[in-house]
């Protein structure tokens, strides 16, 4: 059983994840997504086993995506404790090549199993079909460690990249897999653009788009 992190008492900063933190980032995101409706649908089973498999998924997905340096952001204390993580893909980098996806199929199969593998394929197909063609920054996952939700860590993680989007005039896109998270993203400037209904009784995802703020970074008149 995973232990809860100690209460947050020290300050923290936002920085790029370090190469040696790959496993820690994946484990943190697995804890954050342990009860996520889409993850639970793709990876059914006991909580502890599902969490371990979700961590394997995030490690593999990050390698497949090959984000540019600095695109994986973490909130961390000065002592190195990770509080949250956000995975970003820059414009034109959100989709893994077909060759890399095919080569990774055996590892995906080991993560999702016989029941989850077809479901994972359906999730990917639905998300890819709905993905916007306009260049944008894509946020496939953001999570705060268990017990630290509602303390501003997630907002701090996203605001840094969104400020860059505003400065560069670039939009951002995500899919929320939990309806309760939609207001959180709306406060950051995202808006729901529809619903993605997964087949065979699967859960719903809410695609969300954020246009850059044209006034951001400008001196007041």
C-alpha positions as CSV (number, residue, x, y, z in Angstrom):
1,X,0.0,0.0,0.0
2,X,1.3,3.5,-0.9
3,X,2.0,5.8,2.0
4,X,0.6,9.3,2.1
5,X,3.1,12.1,1.7
6,X,3.8,14.3,4.6
7,X,1.7,17.6,4.8
8,X,3.2,20.4,2.6
9,X,4.8,22.9,4.9
10,X,7.8,24.1,2.9
11,X,7.9,26.2,-0.2
12,X,8.4,24.8,-3.6
13,X,9.4,25.8,-7.1
14,X,8.6,24.7,-10.7
15,X,11.5,23.3,-12.8
16,X,12.1,20.8,-15.6
17,X,12.2,17.2,-14.5
18,X,15.7,15.7,-14.3
19,X,16.6,12.5,-16.2
20,X,17.1,10.6,-12.9
21,X,13.5,11.5,-11.8
22,X,11.8,9.5,-14.6
23,X,10.6,6.7,-12.3
24,X,9.6,9.1,-9.5
25,X,7.5,11.2,-12.0
26,X,5.8,8.1,-13.3
27,X,5.1,6.9,-9.7
28,X,3.7,10.3,-8.7
29,X,1.4,10.4,-11.8
30,X,0.3,6.8,-11.1
31,X,-0.8,7.9,-7.6
32,X,-2.6,10.9,-9.0
33,X,-4.4,8.8,-11.7
34,X,-5.1,5.7,-9.5
35,X,-8.9,6.6,-9.4
36,X,-9.1,8.2,-12.8
37,X,-12.2,6.9,-14.7
38,X,-10.4,6.3,-18.0
39,X,-7.3,4.7,-16.4
40,X,-9.6,2.4,-14.3
41,X,-11.4,1.4,-17.5
42,X,-8.3,0.6,-19.4
43,X,-6.5,-1.0,-16.4
44,X,-9.1,-2.8,-14.3
45,X,-8.1,-4.7,-11.2
46,X,-6.9,-4.2,-7.6
47,X,-5.8,-0.7,-6.7
48,X,-2.2,-1.5,-5.9
49,X,-1.6,-3.6,-9.0
50,X,-3.4,-0.9,-11.2
51,X,-1.2,1.8,-9.7
52,X,2.0,-0.1,-10.6
53,X,0.8,-0.7,-14.1
54,X,-0.2,3.0,-14.5
55,X,3.4,3.9,-13.5
56,X,4.7,1.6,-16.1
57,X,2.4,3.2,-18.7
58,X,3.6,6.7,-17.9
59,X,7.2,5.7,-18.1
60,X,6.6,4.1,-21.5
61,X,4.4,6.9,-22.8
62,X,7.1,9.5,-21.9
63,X,9.7,7.5,-23.8
64,X,7.5,7.2,-26.8
65,X,6.6,10.8,-26.8
66,X,10.2,12.0,-26.5
67,X,9.3,15.5,-25.3
68,X,11.9,18.2,-25.9
69,X,14.1,19.1,-23.0
70,X,12.2,21.0,-20.3
71,X,8.8,19.9,-21.4
72,X,8.2,17.7,-18.4
73,X,7.7,20.1,-15.5
74,X,7.7,19.2,-11.8
75,X,6.8,21.1,-8.6
76,X,9.5,20.2,-6.1
77,X,10.8,21.4,-2.8
78,X,14.4,22.5,-2.3
79,X,15.1,19.1,-0.8
80,X,13.9,17.4,-4.0
81,X,10.5,16.1,-2.9
82,X,8.2,16.0,-6.0
83,X,4.8,17.4,-5.4
84,X,3.3,17.3,-8.9
85,X,4.2,16.8,-12.5
86,X,3.0,18.0,-15.9
87,X,3.8,16.4,-19.3
88,X,3.7,18.8,-22.2
89,X,4.2,18.3,-25.9
90,X,5.1,21.2,-28.1
91,X,3.5,22.1,-31.4
92,X,3.7,19.2,-33.9
93,X,5.1,16.8,-31.3
94,X,2.0,15.3,-29.7
95,X,1.7,12.2,-31.8
96,X,4.2,9.3,-31.7
97,X,5.3,7.8,-35.0
98,X,3.5,4.7,-36.2
99,X,6.8,2.8,-36.2
100,X,7.5,3.6,-32.6
101,X,4.0,2.7,-31.6
102,X,4.2,-0.6,-33.4
103,X,7.5,-1.5,-31.8
104,X,6.1,-0.7,-28.3
105,X,3.0,-2.9,-28.7
106,X,4.4,-5.8,-26.7
107,X,5.2,-3.5,-23.8
108,X,1.7,-1.9,-24.0
109,X,0.2,-5.3,-24.0
110,X,2.1,-6.2,-20.8
111,X,0.7,-3.0,-19.1
112,X,-3.0,-3.2,-20.2
113,X,-3.5,-7.0,-20.4
114,X,-6.0,-8.9,-22.5
115,X,-9.0,-6.9,-21.4
116,X,-7.4,-3.5,-21.3
117,X,-5.5,-3.6,-24.5
118,X,-8.5,-3.2,-26.8
119,X,-9.9,-0.5,-24.6
120,X,-6.6,1.4,-24.7
121,X,-6.7,1.2,-28.5
122,X,-10.2,2.6,-28.5
123,X,-9.2,5.5,-26.3
124,X,-6.2,6.3,-28.5
125,X,-8.4,6.2,-31.6
126,X,-11.1,8.4,-30.2
127,X,-8.6,10.9,-28.9
128,X,-6.5,11.0,-32.2
129,X,-9.6,11.5,-34.3
130,X,-10.7,14.5,-32.2
131,X,-7.2,16.1,-31.8
132,X,-7.0,19.6,-33.3
133,X,-5.0,20.1,-36.4
134,X,-4.0,23.7,-35.5
135,X,-0.5,23.9,-33.9
136,X,-0.7,23.9,-30.1
137,X,0.8,22.8,-26.9
138,X,-0.7,19.6,-25.7
139,X,-1.1,18.5,-22.1
140,X,-1.6,14.7,-22.0
141,X,-1.2,14.5,-18.2
142,X,-0.9,16.6,-15.1
143,X,-1.1,15.3,-11.5
144,X,-0.5,16.4,-7.9
145,X,0.6,13.8,-5.4
146,X,-2.0,12.2,-3.2
147,X,-3.0,14.4,-0.3
148,X,-1.8,17.6,-1.9
149,X,-4.8,18.5,-4.1
150,X,-6.3,21.9,-3.7
151,X,-3.1,23.5,-2.4
152,X,-2.3,25.3,-5.7
153,X,0.4,22.9,-6.9
154,X,-1.4,22.0,-10.1
155,X,-2.2,25.6,-10.9
156,X,1.4,26.6,-10.4
157,X,2.6,23.8,-12.7
158,X,0.3,24.8,-15.5
159,X,0.6,28.6,-15.2
160,X,4.3,28.6,-16.1
161,X,3.8,26.9,-19.4
162,X,0.5,28.8,-20.1
163,X,2.4,32.1,-19.6
164,X,4.8,31.0,-22.3
165,X,1.9,30.1,-24.5
166,X,0.5,33.6,-24.0
167,X,3.8,35.3,-24.7
168,X,4.4,33.3,-27.9
169,X,0.7,33.5,-29.0
170,X,0.3,29.7,-29.0
171,X,-2.9,27.8,-27.9
172,X,-3.1,24.8,-25.6
173,X,-5.2,21.7,-25.6
174,X,-6.0,18.8,-23.2
175,X,-8.6,16.1,-22.6
176,X,-10.1,16.0,-19.1
177,X,-10.9,12.5,-18.1
178,X,-12.8,13.6,-15.0
179,X,-15.8,16.0,-15.1
180,X,-14.9,17.3,-11.6
181,X,-11.6,18.7,-13.0
182,X,-13.2,20.8,-15.7
183,X,-13.8,23.9,-13.5
184,X,-10.1,23.8,-12.5
185,X,-9.0,24.0,-16.2
186,X,-11.7,26.6,-16.9
187,X,-10.1,28.9,-14.3
188,X,-6.9,28.7,-16.3
189,X,-8.6,29.8,-19.5
190,X,-9.6,26.5,-21.1
191,X,-13.0,25.9,-22.5
192,X,-14.8,22.6,-23.2
193,X,-15.2,22.0,-26.9
194,X,-17.3,18.8,-26.9
195,X,-17.5,15.3,-25.5
196,X,-15.6,12.2,-26.4
197,X,-17.7,9.2,-25.8
198,X,-15.7,5.9,-25.5
199,X,-17.4,2.9,-27.1
200,X,-18.8,-0.2,-25.3
201,X,-19.9,1.7,-22.2
202,X,-16.6,3.4,-21.6
203,X,-16.3,6.8,-19.7
204,X,-16.4,10.2,-21.3
205,X,-13.6,12.6,-21.9
206,X,-14.0,16.4,-22.3
207,X,-11.6,18.1,-24.8
208,X,-10.6,21.5,-23.8
209,X,-9.0,24.3,-25.8
210,X,-7.2,27.5,-24.6
211,X,-6.5,30.5,-26.8
212,X,-3.6,32.6,-25.8
213,X,-4.3,35.8,-24.0
214,X,-3.5,38.6,-26.4
215,X,-3.0,41.0,-23.6
216,X,-0.6,38.9,-21.5
217,X,2.8,40.4,-21.0
218,X,1.9,43.8,-22.3
219,X,2.5,46.9,-20.2
220,X,-0.8,48.6,-19.0
221,X,-1.7,51.8,-20.9
